[in-house]
Amino acid sequence: MAFPDRLFHDLLYRPLGNPLVSQLLGAFWDVYHQLRDQLGTPDEPPADVAKRHRDIYTAVQAGDKTAAVFAHFDGVRNRLARLHSR
């Protein structure tokens, strides 16, 4: 699922035309892939992942920056919490 997820986020931020944002996203994905084994596999059903991405898109469309940021990192935050509780 990583490639479609990365593409979604790349397309979401591309209209900004900000090379720094692109570099930061690239750095995030590099770190994410390096830590993927430690984070464990996502335990969310694909329908939940799709809903979160719809929520991100909807928040961006509505100009709700806070909701967009929180929706962006819910999946990673949940996986980190699972890792921490082991």
PDB file of N, CA, C and O in Angstrom:
ATOM      1  N   MET A   1       0.813  -1.191   0.000  1.00  0.00           N
ATOM      2  CA  MET A   1       0.000   0.000   0.000  1.00  0.00           C
ATOM      3  C   MET A   1       0.860   1.260   0.000  1.00  0.00           C
ATOM      4  O   MET A   1       0.334   2.348  -0.234  1.00  0.00           O
ATOM      5  N   ALA A   2       2.133   1.154   0.248  1.00  0.00           N
ATOM      6  CA  ALA A   2       2.987   2.345   0.383  1.00  0.00           C
ATOM      7  C   ALA A   2       3.011   3.186  -0.896  1.00  0.00           C
ATOM      8  O   ALA A   2       2.936   4.412  -0.820  1.00  0.00           O
ATOM      9  N   PHE A   3       3.114   2.558  -2.057  1.00  0.00           N
ATOM     10  CA  PHE A   3       3.225   3.358  -3.279  1.00  0.00           C
ATOM     11  C   PHE A   3       1.980   4.194  -3.530  1.00  0.00           C
ATOM     12  O   PHE A   3       2.120   5.392  -3.777  1.00  0.00           O
ATOM     13  N   PRO A   4       0.753   3.634  -3.481  1.00  0.00           N
ATOM     14  CA  PRO A   4      -0.423   4.489  -3.677  1.00  0.00           C
ATOM     15  C   PRO A   4      -0.527   5.567  -2.591  1.00  0.00           C
ATOM     16  O   PRO A   4      -0.946   6.691  -2.868  1.00  0.00           O
ATOM     17  N   ASP A   5      -0.150   5.225  -1.369  1.00  0.00           N
ATOM     18  CA  ASP A   5      -0.200   6.193  -0.281  1.00  0.00           C
ATOM     19  C   ASP A   5       0.758   7.350  -0.553  1.00  0.00           C
ATOM     20  O   ASP A   5       0.397   8.516  -0.392  1.00  0.00           O
ATOM     21  N   ARG A   6       1.950   7.026  -0.957  1.00  0.00           N
ATOM     22  CA  ARG A   6       2.930   8.080  -1.259  1.00  0.00           C
ATOM     23  C   ARG A   6       2.453   8.945  -2.430  1.00  0.00           C
ATOM     24  O   ARG A   6       2.588  10.168  -2.395  1.00  0.00           O
ATOM     25  N   LEU A   7       1.905   8.324  -3.445  1.00  0.00           N
ATOM     26  CA  LEU A   7       1.400   9.059  -4.598  1.00  0.00           C
ATOM     27  C   LEU A   7       0.277  10.007  -4.184  1.00  0.00           C
ATOM     28  O   LEU A   7       0.229  11.151  -4.636  1.00  0.00           O
ATOM     29  N   PHE A   8      -0.624   9.532  -3.324  1.00  0.00           N
ATOM     30  CA  PHE A   8      -1.711  10.378  -2.837  1.00  0.00           C
ATOM     31  C   PHE A   8      -1.147  11.645  -2.199  1.00  0.00           C
ATOM     32  O   PHE A   8      -1.590  12.753  -2.503  1.00  0.00           O
ATOM     33  N   HIS A   9      -0.175  11.474  -1.320  1.00  0.00           N
ATOM     34  CA  HIS A   9       0.383  12.625  -0.609  1.00  0.00           C
ATOM     35  C   HIS A   9       1.193  13.530  -1.539  1.00  0.00           C
ATOM     36  O   HIS A   9       1.170  14.753  -1.398  1.00  0.00           O
ATOM     37  N   ASP A  10       1.899  12.930  -2.480  1.00  0.00           N
ATOM     38  CA  ASP A  10       2.625  13.743  -3.468  1.00  0.00           C
ATOM     39  C   ASP A  10       1.657  14.604  -4.275  1.00  0.00           C
ATOM     40  O   ASP A  10       1.898  15.794  -4.481  1.00  0.00           O
ATOM     41  N   LEU A  11       0.560  13.997  -4.729  1.00  0.00           N
ATOM     42  CA  LEU A  11      -0.429  14.741  -5.515  1.00  0.00           C
ATOM     43  C   LEU A  11      -1.145  15.801  -4.671  1.00  0.00           C
ATOM     44  O   LEU A  11      -1.518  16.861  -5.173  1.00  0.00           O
ATOM     45  N   LEU A  12      -1.329  15.499  -3.397  1.00  0.00           N
ATOM     46  CA  LEU A  12      -1.997  16.443  -2.511  1.00  0.00           C
ATOM     47  C   LEU A  12      -1.188  17.728  -2.346  1.00  0.00           C
ATOM     48  O   LEU A  12      -1.750  18.822  -2.316  1.00  0.00           O
ATOM     49  N   TYR A  13       0.122  17.589  -2.240  1.00  0.00           N
ATOM     50  CA  TYR A  13       0.975  18.751  -1.986  1.00  0.00           C
ATOM     51  C   TYR A  13       1.571  19.387  -3.239  1.00  0.00           C
ATOM     52  O   TYR A  13       2.087  20.503  -3.175  1.00  0.00           O
ATOM     53  N   ARG A  14       1.510  18.708  -4.356  1.00  0.00           N
ATOM     54  CA  ARG A  14       2.105  19.223  -5.588  1.00  0.00           C
ATOM     55  C   ARG A  14       1.616  20.626  -5.959  1.00  0.00           C
ATOM     56  O   ARG A  14       2.422  21.447  -6.397  1.00  0.00           O
ATOM     57  N   PRO A  15       0.317  20.931  -5.798  1.00  0.00           N
ATOM     58  CA  PRO A  15      -0.146  22.274  -6.184  1.00  0.00           C
ATOM     59  C   PRO A  15       0.514  23.410  -5.402  1.00  0.00           C
ATOM     60  O   PRO A  15       0.471  24.560  -5.837  1.00  0.00           O
ATOM     61  N   LEU A  16       1.115  23.107  -4.268  1.00  0.00           N
ATOM     62  CA  LEU A  16       1.793  24.158  -3.519  1.00  0.00           C
ATOM     63  C   LEU A  16       3.010  24.693  -4.268  1.00  0.00           C
ATOM     64  O   LEU A  16       3.404  25.845  -4.090  1.00  0.00           O
ATOM     65  N   GLY A  17       3.599  23.843  -5.107  1.00  0.00           N
ATOM     66  CA  GLY A  17       4.782  24.259  -5.857  1.00  0.00           C
ATOM     67  C   GLY A  17       5.946  24.612  -4.952  1.00  0.00           C
ATOM     68  O   GLY A  17       6.783  25.442  -5.307  1.00  0.00           O
ATOM     69  N   ASN A  18       6.005  23.987  -3.787  1.00  0.00           N
ATOM     70  CA  ASN A  18       7.035  24.288  -2.801  1.00  0.00           C
ATOM     71  C   ASN A  18       8.040  23.144  -2.760  1.00  0.00           C
ATOM     72  O   ASN A  18       7.710  22.054  -2.291  1.00  0.00           O
ATOM     73  N   PRO A  19       9.270  23.374  -3.246  1.00  0.00           N
ATOM     74  CA  PRO A  19      10.254  22.290  -3.258  1.00  0.00           C
ATOM     75  C   PRO A  19      10.621  21.804  -1.859  1.00  0.00           C
ATOM     76  O   PRO A  19      10.986  20.641  -1.691  1.00  0.00           O
ATOM     77  N   LEU A  20      10.533  22.670  -0.855  1.00  0.00           N
ATOM     78  CA  LEU A  20      10.852  22.248   0.513  1.00  0.00           C
ATOM     79  C   LEU A  20       9.839  21.213   1.004  1.00  0.00           C
ATOM     80  O   LEU A  20      10.213  20.233   1.648  1.00  0.00           O
ATOM     81  N   VAL A  21       8.577  21.427   0.704  1.00  0.00           N
ATOM     82  CA  VAL A  21       7.550  20.460   1.100  1.00  0.00           C
ATOM     83  C   VAL A  21       7.827  19.112   0.427  1.00  0.00           C
ATOM     84  O   VAL A  21       7.718  18.063   1.061  1.00  0.00           O
ATOM     85  N   SER A  22       8.181  19.146  -0.844  1.00  0.00           N
ATOM     86  CA  SER A  22       8.503  17.900  -1.550  1.00  0.00           C
ATOM     87  C   SER A  22       9.695  17.195  -0.913  1.00  0.00           C
ATOM     88  O   SER A  22       9.690  15.973  -0.765  1.00  0.00           O
ATOM     89  N   GLN A  23      10.706  17.952  -0.539  1.00  0.00           N
ATOM     90  CA  GLN A  23      11.884  17.361   0.104  1.00  0.00           C
ATOM     91  C   GLN A  23      11.530  16.774   1.470  1.00  0.00           C
ATOM     92  O   GLN A  23      11.993  15.690   1.823  1.00  0.00           O
ATOM     93  N   LEU A  24      10.705  17.498   2.239  1.00  0.00           N
ATOM     94  CA  LEU A  24      10.298  16.987   3.551  1.00  0.00           C
ATOM     95  C   LEU A  24       9.475  15.711   3.421  1.00  0.00           C
ATOM     96  O   LEU A  24       9.655  14.767   4.191  1.00  0.00           O
ATOM     97  N   LEU A  25       8.571  15.687   2.442  1.00  0.00           N
ATOM     98  CA  LEU A  25       7.796  14.466   2.214  1.00  0.00           C
ATOM     99  C   LEU A  25       8.705  13.305   1.832  1.00  0.00           C
ATOM    100  O   LEU A  25       8.527  12.181   2.302  1.00  0.00           O
ATOM    101  N   GLY A  26       9.681  13.591   0.972  1.00  0.00           N
ATOM    102  CA  GLY A  26      10.626  12.546   0.589  1.00  0.00           C
ATOM    103  C   GLY A  26      11.400  12.029   1.789  1.00  0.00           C
ATOM    104  O   GLY A  26      11.610  10.824   1.920  1.00  0.00           O
ATOM    105  N   ALA A  27      11.829  12.936   2.670  1.00  0.00           N
ATOM    106  CA  ALA A  27      12.562  12.531   3.876  1.00  0.00           C
ATOM    107  C   ALA A  27      11.662  11.695   4.787  1.00  0.00           C
ATOM    108  O   ALA A  27      12.102  10.691   5.348  1.00  0.00           O
ATOM    109  N   PHE A  28      10.397  12.112   4.932  1.00  0.00           N
ATOM    110  CA  PHE A  28       9.461  11.341   5.747  1.00  0.00           C
ATOM    111  C   PHE A  28       9.341   9.920   5.214  1.00  0.00           C
ATOM    112  O   PHE A  28       9.426   8.959   5.979  1.00  0.00           O
ATOM    113  N   TRP A  29       9.140   9.781   3.894  1.00  0.00           N
ATOM    114  CA  TRP A  29       8.973   8.450   3.323  1.00  0.00           C
ATOM    115  C   TRP A  29      10.232   7.619   3.476  1.00  0.00           C
ATOM    116  O   TRP A  29      10.144   6.416   3.720  1.00  0.00           O
ATOM    117  N   ASP A  30      11.403   8.230   3.339  1.00  0.00           N
ATOM    118  CA  ASP A  30      12.656   7.491   3.528  1.00  0.00           C
ATOM    119  C   ASP A  30      12.745   6.934   4.947  1.00  0.00           C
ATOM    120  O   ASP A  30      13.073   5.764   5.140  1.00  0.00           O
ATOM    121  N   VAL A  31      12.452   7.774   5.933  1.00  0.00           N
ATOM    122  CA  VAL A  31      12.511   7.330   7.336  1.00  0.00           C
ATOM    123  C   VAL A  31      11.436   6.289   7.600  1.00  0.00           C
ATOM    124  O   VAL A  31      11.686   5.274   8.250  1.00  0.00           O
ATOM    125  N   TYR A  32      10.247   6.547   7.093  1.00  0.00           N
ATOM    126  CA  TYR A  32       9.144   5.607   7.288  1.00  0.00           C
ATOM    127  C   TYR A  32       9.522   4.218   6.773  1.00  0.00           C
ATOM    128  O   TYR A  32       9.277   3.218   7.447  1.00  0.00           O
ATOM    129  N   HIS A  33      10.113   4.156   5.589  1.00  0.00           N
ATOM    130  CA  HIS A  33      10.473   2.854   5.021  1.00  0.00           C
ATOM    131  C   HIS A  33      11.623   2.204   5.774  1.00  0.00           C
ATOM    132  O   HIS A  33      11.698   0.977   5.842  1.00  0.00           O
ATOM    133  N   GLN A  34      12.509   2.993   6.331  1.00  0.00           N
ATOM    134  CA  GLN A  34      13.590   2.426   7.138  1.00  0.00           C
ATOM    135  C   GLN A  34      13.054   1.844   8.445  1.00  0.00           C
ATOM    136  O   GLN A  34      13.600   0.867   8.960  1.00  0.00           O
ATOM    137  N   LEU A  35      11.993   2.437   8.982  1.00  0.00           N
ATOM    138  CA  LEU A  35      11.421   1.984  10.257  1.00  0.00           C
ATOM    139  C   LEU A  35      10.235   1.051  10.095  1.00  0.00           C
ATOM    140  O   LEU A  35       9.668   0.588  11.085  1.00  0.00           O
ATOM    141  N   ARG A  36       9.861   0.775   8.872  1.00  0.00           N
ATOM    142  CA  ARG A  36       8.652  -0.011   8.603  1.00  0.00           C
ATOM    143  C   ARG A  36       8.629  -1.325   9.368  1.00  0.00           C
ATOM    144  O   ARG A  36       7.587  -1.695   9.908  1.00  0.00           O
ATOM    145  N   ASP A  37       9.745  -2.041   9.432  1.00  0.00           N
ATOM    146  CA  ASP A  37       9.757  -3.329  10.137  1.00  0.00           C
ATOM    147  C   ASP A  37       9.552  -3.147  11.642  1.00  0.00           C
ATOM    148  O   ASP A  37       8.851  -3.934  12.279  1.00  0.00           O
ATOM    149  N   GLN A  38      10.171  -2.102  12.205  1.00  0.00           N
ATOM    150  CA  GLN A  38       9.997  -1.849  13.633  1.00  0.00           C
ATOM    151  C   GLN A  38       8.580  -1.385  13.963  1.00  0.00           C
ATOM    152  O   GLN A  38       8.060  -1.694  15.035  1.00  0.00           O
ATOM    153  N   LEU A  39       7.956  -0.648  13.050  1.00  0.00           N
ATOM    154  CA  LEU A  39       6.601  -0.145  13.284  1.00  0.00           C
ATOM    155  C   LEU A  39       5.565  -1.255  13.226  1.00  0.00           C
ATOM    156  O   LEU A  39       4.483  -1.128  13.799  1.00  0.00           O
ATOM    157  N   GLY A  40       5.883  -2.320  12.550  1.00  0.00           N
ATOM    158  CA  GLY A  40       4.923  -3.400  12.381  1.00  0.00           C
ATOM    159  C   GLY A  40       3.983  -3.100  11.229  1.00  0.00           C
ATOM    160  O   GLY A  40       3.917  -1.980  10.722  1.00  0.00           O
ATOM    161  N   THR A  41       3.276  -4.110  10.843  1.00  0.00           N
ATOM    162  CA  THR A  41       2.361  -3.932   9.718  1.00  0.00           C
ATOM    163  C   THR A  41       1.124  -3.175  10.171  1.00  0.00           C
ATOM    164  O   THR A  41       0.711  -3.278  11.326  1.00  0.00           O
ATOM    165  N   PRO A  42       0.546  -2.425   9.272  1.00  0.00           N
ATOM    166  CA  PRO A  42      -0.689  -1.725   9.635  1.00  0.00           C
ATOM    167  C   PRO A  42      -1.758  -2.746  10.020  1.00  0.00           C
ATOM    168  O   PRO A  42      -1.886  -3.793   9.384  1.00  0.00           O
ATOM    169  N   ASP A  43      -2.517  -2.433  11.059  1.00  0.00           N
ATOM    170  CA  ASP A  43      -3.569  -3.366  11.470  1.00  0.00           C
ATOM    171  C   ASP A  43      -4.954  -2.831  11.111  1.00  0.00           C
ATOM    172  O   ASP A  43      -5.966  -3.272  11.654  1.00  0.00           O
ATOM    173  N   GLU A  44      -4.976  -1.885  10.196  1.00  0.00           N
ATOM    174  CA  GLU A  44      -6.242  -1.297   9.774  1.00  0.00           C
ATOM    175  C   GLU A  44      -6.752  -1.977   8.517  1.00  0.00           C
ATOM    176  O   GLU A  44      -5.974  -2.312   7.623  1.00  0.00           O
ATOM    177  N   PRO A  45      -8.042  -2.177   8.450  1.00  0.00           N
ATOM    178  CA  PRO A  45      -8.596  -2.695   7.200  1.00  0.00           C
ATOM    179  C   PRO A  45      -8.448  -1.636   6.100  1.00  0.00           C
ATOM    180  O   PRO A  45      -8.461  -0.440   6.390  1.00  0.00           O
ATOM    181  N   PRO A  46      -8.310  -2.060   4.862  1.00  0.00           N
ATOM    182  CA  PRO A  46      -8.170  -1.109   3.759  1.00  0.00           C
ATOM    183  C   PRO A  46      -9.283  -0.056   3.723  1.00  0.00           C
ATOM    184  O   PRO A  46      -9.040   1.087   3.334  1.00  0.00           O
ATOM    185  N   ALA A  47     -10.495  -0.432   4.125  1.00  0.00           N
ATOM    186  CA  ALA A  47     -11.592   0.538   4.121  1.00  0.00           C
ATOM    187  C   ALA A  47     -11.315   1.684   5.093  1.00  0.00           C
ATOM    188  O   ALA A  47     -11.689   2.824   4.820  1.00  0.00           O
ATOM    189  N   ASP A  48     -10.664   1.399   6.224  1.00  0.00           N
ATOM    190  CA  ASP A  48     -10.326   2.453   7.188  1.00  0.00           C
ATOM    191  C   ASP A  48      -9.242   3.373   6.635  1.00  0.00           C
ATOM    192  O   ASP A  48      -9.284   4.589   6.825  1.00  0.00           O
ATOM    193  N   VAL A  49      -8.273   2.775   5.949  1.00  0.00           N
ATOM    194  CA  VAL A  49      -7.203   3.574   5.335  1.00  0.00           C
ATOM    195  C   VAL A  49      -7.808   4.494   4.269  1.00  0.00           C
ATOM    196  O   VAL A  49      -7.468   5.674   4.192  1.00  0.00           O
ATOM    197  N   ALA A  50      -8.698   3.945   3.459  1.00  0.00           N
ATOM    198  CA  ALA A  50      -9.355   4.751   2.424  1.00  0.00           C
ATOM    199  C   ALA A  50     -10.169   5.876   3.050  1.00  0.00           C
ATOM    200  O   ALA A  50     -10.173   6.997   2.543  1.00  0.00           O
ATOM    201  N   LYS A  51     -10.861   5.581   4.154  1.00  0.00           N
ATOM    202  CA  LYS A  51     -11.649   6.623   4.823  1.00  0.00           C
ATOM    203  C   LYS A  51     -10.741   7.734   5.339  1.00  0.00           C
ATOM    204  O   LYS A  51     -11.069   8.912   5.203  1.00  0.00           O
ATOM    205  N   ARG A  52      -9.605   7.371   5.929  1.00  0.00           N
ATOM    206  CA  ARG A  52      -8.684   8.392   6.433  1.00  0.00           C
ATOM    207  C   ARG A  52      -8.194   9.280   5.293  1.00  0.00           C
ATOM    208  O   ARG A  52      -8.069  10.493   5.466  1.00  0.00           O
ATOM    209  N   HIS A  53      -7.919   8.696   4.144  1.00  0.00           N
ATOM    210  CA  HIS A  53      -7.472   9.492   3.002  1.00  0.00           C
ATOM    211  C   HIS A  53      -8.596  10.384   2.467  1.00  0.00           C
ATOM    212  O   HIS A  53      -8.353  11.514   2.042  1.00  0.00           O
ATOM    213  N   ARG A  54      -9.820   9.871   2.493  1.00  0.00           N
ATOM    214  CA  ARG A  54     -10.965  10.725   2.126  1.00  0.00           C
ATOM    215  C   ARG A  54     -11.093  11.878   3.114  1.00  0.00           C
ATOM    216  O   ARG A  54     -11.373  13.011   2.724  1.00  0.00           O
ATOM    217  N   ASP A  55     -10.886  11.580   4.404  1.00  0.00           N
ATOM    218  CA  ASP A  55     -10.956  12.628   5.431  1.00  0.00           C
ATOM    219  C   ASP A  55      -9.883  13.694   5.206  1.00  0.00           C
ATOM    220  O   ASP A  55     -10.137  14.885   5.385  1.00  0.00           O
ATOM    221  N   ILE A  56      -8.693  13.263   4.817  1.00  0.00           N
ATOM    222  CA  ILE A  56      -7.616  14.220   4.520  1.00  0.00           C
ATOM    223  C   ILE A  56      -8.042  15.108   3.359  1.00  0.00           C
ATOM    224  O   ILE A  56      -7.952  16.334   3.433  1.00  0.00           O
ATOM    225  N   TYR A  57      -8.504  14.479   2.298  1.00  0.00           N
ATOM    226  CA  TYR A  57      -8.913  15.234   1.106  1.00  0.00           C
ATOM    227  C   TYR A  57     -10.038  16.211   1.435  1.00  0.00           C
ATOM    228  O   TYR A  57     -10.014  17.366   1.012  1.00  0.00           O
ATOM    229  N   THR A  58     -11.015  15.738   2.188  1.00  0.00           N
ATOM    230  CA  THR A  58     -12.149  16.587   2.562  1.00  0.00           C
ATOM    231  C   THR A  58     -11.686  17.769   3.411  1.00  0.00           C
ATOM    232  O   THR A  58     -12.139  18.896   3.208  1.00  0.00           O
ATOM    233  N   ALA A  59     -10.786  17.514   4.360  1.00  0.00           N
ATOM    234  CA  ALA A  59     -10.277  18.588   5.215  1.00  0.00           C
ATOM    235  C   ALA A  59      -9.496  19.607   4.397  1.00  0.00           C
ATOM    236  O   ALA A  59      -9.616  20.811   4.627  1.00  0.00           O
ATOM    237  N   VAL A  60      -8.701  19.137   3.451  1.00  0.00           N
ATOM    238  CA  VAL A  60      -7.943  20.058   2.593  1.00  0.00           C
ATOM    239  C   VAL A  60      -8.916  20.890   1.758  1.00  0.00           C
ATOM    240  O   VAL A  60      -8.761  22.106   1.644  1.00  0.00           O
ATOM    241  N   GLN A  61      -9.910  20.234   1.181  1.00  0.00           N
ATOM    242  CA  GLN A  61     -10.914  20.946   0.376  1.00  0.00           C
ATOM    243  C   GLN A  61     -11.619  22.028   1.199  1.00  0.00           C
ATOM    244  O   GLN A  61     -11.921  23.107   0.689  1.00  0.00           O
ATOM    245  N   ALA A  62     -11.877  21.729   2.479  1.00  0.00           N
ATOM    246  CA  ALA A  62     -12.592  22.656   3.349  1.00  0.00           C
ATOM    247  C   ALA A  62     -11.672  23.713   3.957  1.00  0.00           C
ATOM    248  O   ALA A  62     -12.132  24.651   4.608  1.00  0.00           O
ATOM    249  N   GLY A  63     -10.361  23.548   3.734  1.00  0.00           N
ATOM    250  CA  GLY A  63      -9.410  24.490   4.310  1.00  0.00           C
ATOM    251  C   GLY A  63      -9.172  24.266   5.794  1.00  0.00           C
ATOM    252  O   GLY A  63      -8.670  25.156   6.481  1.00  0.00           O
ATOM    253  N   ASP A  64      -9.526  23.090   6.296  1.00  0.00           N
ATOM    254  CA  ASP A  64      -9.355  22.756   7.714  1.00  0.00           C
ATOM    255  C   ASP A  64      -7.972  22.137   7.918  1.00  0.00           C
ATOM    256  O   ASP A  64      -7.807  20.918   7.867  1.00  0.00           O
ATOM    257  N   LYS A  65      -6.997  22.994   8.148  1.00  0.00           N
ATOM    258  CA  LYS A  65      -5.609  22.546   8.252  1.00  0.00           C
ATOM    259  C   LYS A  65      -5.391  21.605   9.428  1.00  0.00           C
ATOM    260  O   LYS A  65      -4.662  20.620   9.306  1.00  0.00           O
ATOM    261  N   THR A  66      -6.006  21.895  10.550  1.00  0.00           N
ATOM    262  CA  THR A  66      -5.826  21.053  11.733  1.00  0.00           C
ATOM    263  C   THR A  66      -6.322  19.640  11.465  1.00  0.00           C
ATOM    264  O   THR A  66      -5.617  18.670  11.745  1.00  0.00           O
ATOM    265  N   ALA A  67      -7.520  19.518  10.931  1.00  0.00           N
ATOM    266  CA  ALA A  67      -8.075  18.189  10.644  1.00  0.00           C
ATOM    267  C   ALA A  67      -7.224  17.459   9.622  1.00  0.00           C
ATOM    268  O   ALA A  67      -7.028  16.249   9.734  1.00  0.00           O
ATOM    269  N   ALA A  68      -6.719  18.168   8.635  1.00  0.00           N
ATOM    270  CA  ALA A  68      -5.896  17.539   7.603  1.00  0.00           C
ATOM    271  C   ALA A  68      -4.616  16.975   8.206  1.00  0.00           C
ATOM    272  O   ALA A  68      -4.222  15.852   7.891  1.00  0.00           O
ATOM    273  N   VAL A  69      -3.968  17.743   9.066  1.00  0.00           N
ATOM    274  CA  VAL A  69      -2.709  17.288   9.681  1.00  0.00           C
ATOM    275  C   VAL A  69      -2.963  16.092  10.588  1.00  0.00           C
ATOM    276  O   VAL A  69      -2.228  15.106  10.535  1.00  0.00           O
ATOM    277  N   PHE A  70      -4.002  16.171  11.424  1.00  0.00           N
ATOM    278  CA  PHE A  70      -4.276  15.050  12.322  1.00  0.00           C
ATOM    279  C   PHE A  70      -4.637  13.793  11.541  1.00  0.00           C
ATOM    280  O   PHE A  70      -4.176  12.705  11.885  1.00  0.00           O
ATOM    281  N   ALA A  71      -5.435  13.918  10.519  1.00  0.00           N
ATOM    282  CA  ALA A  71      -5.803  12.754   9.718  1.00  0.00           C
ATOM    283  C   ALA A  71      -4.583  12.159   9.029  1.00  0.00           C
ATOM    284  O   ALA A  71      -4.490  10.943   8.868  1.00  0.00           O
ATOM    285  N   HIS A  72      -3.655  13.006   8.624  1.00  0.00           N
ATOM    286  CA  HIS A  72      -2.446  12.536   7.951  1.00  0.00           C
ATOM    287  C   HIS A  72      -1.676  11.538   8.801  1.00  0.00           C
ATOM    288  O   HIS A  72      -1.190  10.527   8.295  1.00  0.00           O
ATOM    289  N   PHE A  73      -1.569  11.822  10.073  1.00  0.00           N
ATOM    290  CA  PHE A  73      -0.643  11.042  10.890  1.00  0.00           C
ATOM    291  C   PHE A  73      -1.315  10.077  11.852  1.00  0.00           C
ATOM    292  O   PHE A  73      -0.633   9.474  12.681  1.00  0.00           O
ATOM    293  N   ASP A  74      -2.632   9.909  11.769  1.00  0.00           N
ATOM    294  CA  ASP A  74      -3.318   8.983  12.662  1.00  0.00           C
ATOM    295  C   ASP A  74      -2.800   7.553  12.522  1.00  0.00           C
ATOM    296  O   ASP A  74      -2.539   6.891  13.527  1.00  0.00           O
ATOM    297  N   GLY A  75      -2.651   7.079  11.312  1.00  0.00           N
ATOM    298  CA  GLY A  75      -2.194   5.696  11.106  1.00  0.00           C
ATOM    299  C   GLY A  75      -0.809   5.467  11.671  1.00  0.00           C
ATOM    300  O   GLY A  75      -0.577   4.467  12.350  1.00  0.00           O
ATOM    301  N   VAL A  76       0.113   6.373  11.407  1.00  0.00           N
ATOM    302  CA  VAL A  76       1.485   6.235  11.924  1.00  0.00           C
ATOM    303  C   VAL A  76       1.465   6.358  13.442  1.00  0.00           C
ATOM    304  O   VAL A  76       2.139   5.599  14.137  1.00  0.00           O
ATOM    305  N   ARG A  77       0.694   7.312  13.957  1.00  0.00           N
ATOM    306  CA  ARG A  77       0.613   7.513  15.403  1.00  0.00           C
ATOM    307  C   ARG A  77       0.076   6.248  16.079  1.00  0.00           C
ATOM    308  O   ARG A  77       0.580   5.854  17.131  1.00  0.00           O
ATOM    309  N   ASN A  78      -0.928   5.614  15.495  1.00  0.00           N
ATOM    310  CA  ASN A  78      -1.473   4.384  16.065  1.00  0.00           C
ATOM    311  C   ASN A  78      -0.436   3.265  16.072  1.00  0.00           C
ATOM    312  O   ASN A  78      -0.342   2.505  17.036  1.00  0.00           O
ATOM    313  N   ARG A  79       0.332   3.166  15.008  1.00  0.00           N
ATOM    314  CA  ARG A  79       1.354   2.120  14.944  1.00  0.00           C
ATOM    315  C   ARG A  79       2.473   2.387  15.940  1.00  0.00           C
ATOM    316  O   ARG A  79       3.006   1.450  16.535  1.00  0.00           O
ATOM    317  N   LEU A  80       2.836   3.647  16.130  1.00  0.00           N
ATOM    318  CA  LEU A  80       3.852   3.987  17.133  1.00  0.00           C
ATOM    319  C   LEU A  80       3.362   3.664  18.537  1.00  0.00           C
ATOM    320  O   LEU A  80       4.133   3.178  19.365  1.00  0.00           O
ATOM    321  N   ALA A  81       2.101   3.925  18.810  1.00  0.00           N
ATOM    322  CA  ALA A  81       1.531   3.612  20.115  1.00  0.00           C
ATOM    323  C   ALA A  81       1.577   2.106  20.367  1.00  0.00           C
ATOM    324  O   ALA A  81       1.900   1.669  21.472  1.00  0.00           O
ATOM    325  N   ARG A  82       1.256   1.320  19.348  1.00  0.00           N
ATOM    326  CA  ARG A  82       1.335  -0.148  19.481  1.00  0.00           C
ATOM    327  C   ARG A  82       2.754  -0.582  19.773  1.00  0.00           C
ATOM    328  O   ARG A  82       2.984  -1.455  20.610  1.00  0.00           O
ATOM    329  N   LEU A  83       3.714   0.030  19.079  1.00  0.00           N
ATOM    330  CA  LEU A  83       5.127  -0.311  19.267  1.00  0.00           C
ATOM    331  C   LEU A  83       5.556   0.020  20.695  1.00  0.00           C
ATOM    332  O   LEU A  83       6.266  -0.757  21.333  1.00  0.00           O
ATOM    333  N   HIS A  84       5.127   1.161  21.184  1.00  0.00           N
ATOM    334  CA  HIS A  84       5.502   1.612  22.520  1.00  0.00           C
ATOM    335  C   HIS A  84       4.889   0.734  23.604  1.00  0.00           C
ATOM    336  O   HIS A  84       5.476   0.585  24.676  1.00  0.00           O
ATOM    337  N   SER A  85       3.726   0.154  23.349  1.00  0.00           N
ATOM    338  CA  SER A  85       3.055  -0.643  24.367  1.00  0.00           C
ATOM    339  C   SER A  85       3.560  -2.089  24.428  1.00  0.00           C
ATOM    340  O   SER A  85       3.137  -2.851  25.296  1.00  0.00           O
ATOM    341  N   ARG A  86       4.435  -2.461  23.539  1.00  0.00           N
ATOM    342  CA  ARG A  86       4.952  -3.856  23.544  1.00  0.00           C
ATOM    343  C   ARG A  86       5.852  -4.105  24.711  1.00  0.00           C
ATOM    344  O   ARG A  86       6.368  -5.212  24.867  1.00  0.00           O
TER     345      ARG A  86
END
